[in-house]
Amino acid sequence: MAYVLDANVFMSAHRLHYGLDFCPAFWDWLVTNNRSGGVFSIEKVGDEIVAGDDALSQWAAQRGAGFFRPPDASTFPSLAAVSTWATGQSYEQSAIATFLQVADYYVVAQALAGQHTVVTHEVPSASTRKIKIPDACIGLGIKCLTPFEMLRRERARFVLGPTP
């Protein structure tokens, strides 16, 4: 089982809690755990991040397809299952159309295909105007955690030390 990270994990970490400039240990942890197969994201998330013009976009561009995986043949049946789930709920048509066009749809499908856990800052919502990742995960029986829950489960430790 691996963790599939949503775009907001990277963006919030960079802007708020684990800036590349003052908490490189978080980013090193992601890279190390990606190499061991425990953490990754998807191509569409990578595309969203690389579209920015900042240090995070440069970091993401350096990771490539090993970190931001493109969909493969095993993902296609899951894309259909996620689409069927979304259209079978009571969401507004515009919410369904939007969901099926954004990275969230692919994050959920990738997790379903590989029986992975989704990691996101999103929270469930009763709104019919937007499909939230945790709601899709609940509906499809996929585990979903916050980044902080993931880090605690994995016993991540970021130790302060002198600047090199």
Disulfide bonds with the S-S distance in Angstrom:
none
